[in-house]
């Protein structure tokens, strides 16, 4: 989806838009325009691993570039902001 998160893998069998996985894990994708900021809400007390396929993203006061990643935990949500499309 454009400028929003789309969950593609989920442990929730009722979510018909996502592939079910027998793990406590969610996989979401987003295609963001430059300047767009989204808030990702973590599921329970799990962490989140954010991986930038292509572009530049601001996350937790860090700037991630192509193929960069960051792990976030001990929070309920994290803001991500696209620096480029």
C-alpha beads as a LAMMPS data file, in Angstrom:
LAMMPS data file: protein, C-alpha beads

85 atoms
84 bonds

1 atom types
1 bond types

-500.0 500.0 xlo xhi
-500.0 500.0 ylo yhi
-500.0 500.0 zlo zhi

Masses

1 110.0

Atoms # bond

1 1 1 0.000 0.000 0.000
2 1 1 1.103 3.546 -0.617
3 1 1 1.959 5.690 2.439
4 1 1 0.645 3.144 4.937
5 1 1 1.674 -0.167 6.437
6 1 1 0.353 -3.385 4.913
7 1 1 0.665 -6.531 7.026
8 1 1 1.562 -9.423 4.711
9 1 1 2.357 -12.135 7.314
10 1 1 0.567 -12.500 10.649
11 1 1 -0.179 -15.037 13.412
12 1 1 -3.838 -13.942 13.213
13 1 1 -5.731 -16.556 11.169
14 1 1 -8.687 -14.153 10.850
15 1 1 -6.611 -11.597 8.895
16 1 1 -7.513 -12.550 5.312
17 1 1 -5.104 -9.978 3.817
18 1 1 -2.050 -11.637 5.377
19 1 1 -0.474 -15.062 5.133
20 1 1 -0.845 -16.965 8.416
21 1 1 2.322 -17.990 10.258
22 1 1 2.507 -20.178 13.365
23 1 1 4.889 -17.716 15.076
24 1 1 4.502 -14.609 17.207
25 1 1 5.638 -12.474 14.252
26 1 1 4.206 -9.888 11.870
27 1 1 5.712 -8.774 8.550
28 1 1 4.583 -5.418 7.179
29 1 1 5.580 -3.408 4.110
30 1 1 5.262 0.273 3.251
31 1 1 6.065 2.364 0.175
32 1 1 6.446 5.962 1.385
33 1 1 6.683 9.332 -0.311
34 1 1 9.500 11.645 0.798
35 1 1 8.492 13.492 3.962
36 1 1 5.770 10.995 4.903
37 1 1 5.869 9.864 8.536
38 1 1 4.064 6.816 9.915
39 1 1 3.791 5.347 13.389
40 1 1 4.217 1.590 13.711
41 1 1 2.516 0.094 16.770
42 1 1 4.317 -2.925 18.185
43 1 1 2.350 -6.080 18.979
44 1 1 2.427 -6.824 22.716
45 1 1 5.902 -6.941 24.222
46 1 1 7.643 -7.994 21.019
47 1 1 10.248 -5.818 19.338
48 1 1 10.376 -4.713 15.728
49 1 1 13.111 -5.162 13.122
50 1 1 13.007 -2.452 10.452
51 1 1 14.814 -3.083 7.163
52 1 1 15.059 -0.516 4.350
53 1 1 14.908 -2.197 0.958
54 1 1 15.492 1.029 -0.959
55 1 1 15.537 4.682 0.023
56 1 1 16.368 6.597 3.183
57 1 1 14.354 6.379 6.388
58 1 1 14.548 8.143 9.744
59 1 1 13.920 5.797 12.675
60 1 1 14.647 6.359 16.384
61 1 1 16.955 9.328 15.723
62 1 1 18.926 7.231 13.207
63 1 1 19.011 7.529 9.410
64 1 1 18.826 4.231 7.555
65 1 1 19.900 3.937 3.927
66 1 1 19.516 1.171 1.325
67 1 1 19.825 -2.270 2.987
68 1 1 20.229 -0.803 6.506
69 1 1 18.297 -2.209 9.465
70 1 1 17.572 -1.461 13.104
71 1 1 15.992 -3.401 15.968
72 1 1 13.653 -1.539 18.320
73 1 1 12.258 -2.864 21.626
74 1 1 11.016 -1.717 25.057
75 1 1 8.465 0.631 23.475
76 1 1 4.879 0.461 22.233
77 1 1 5.385 2.296 18.938
78 1 1 8.044 3.767 16.678
79 1 1 7.858 6.620 14.164
80 1 1 9.404 6.164 10.725
81 1 1 9.888 9.045 8.294
82 1 1 10.886 8.748 4.642
83 1 1 13.671 11.105 3.578
84 1 1 13.305 10.115 -0.103
85 1 1 10.637 8.233 -2.044

Bonds

1 1 1 2
2 1 2 3
3 1 3 4
4 1 4 5
5 1 5 6
6 1 6 7
7 1 7 8
8 1 8 9
9 1 9 10
10 1 10 11
11 1 11 12
12 1 12 13
13 1 13 14
14 1 14 15
15 1 15 16
16 1 16 17
17 1 17 18
18 1 18 19
19 1 19 20
20 1 20 21
21 1 21 22
22 1 22 23
23 1 23 24
24 1 24 25
25 1 25 26
26 1 26 27
27 1 27 28
28 1 28 29
29 1 29 30
30 1 30 31
31 1 31 32
32 1 32 33
33 1 33 34
34 1 34 35
35 1 35 36
36 1 36 37
37 1 37 38
38 1 38 39
39 1 39 40
40 1 40 41
41 1 41 42
42 1 42 43
43 1 43 44
44 1 44 45
45 1 45 46
46 1 46 47
47 1 47 48
48 1 48 49
49 1 49 50
50 1 50 51
51 1 51 52
52 1 52 53
53 1 53 54
54 1 54 55
55 1 55 56
56 1 56 57
57 1 57 58
58 1 58 59
59 1 59 60
60 1 60 61
61 1 61 62
62 1 62 63
63 1 63 64
64 1 64 65
65 1 65 66
66 1 66 67
67 1 67 68
68 1 68 69
69 1 69 70
70 1 70 71
71 1 71 72
72 1 72 73
73 1 73 74
74 1 74 75
75 1 75 76
76 1 76 77
77 1 77 78
78 1 78 79
79 1 79 80
80 1 80 81
81 1 81 82
82 1 82 83
83 1 83 84
84 1 84 85
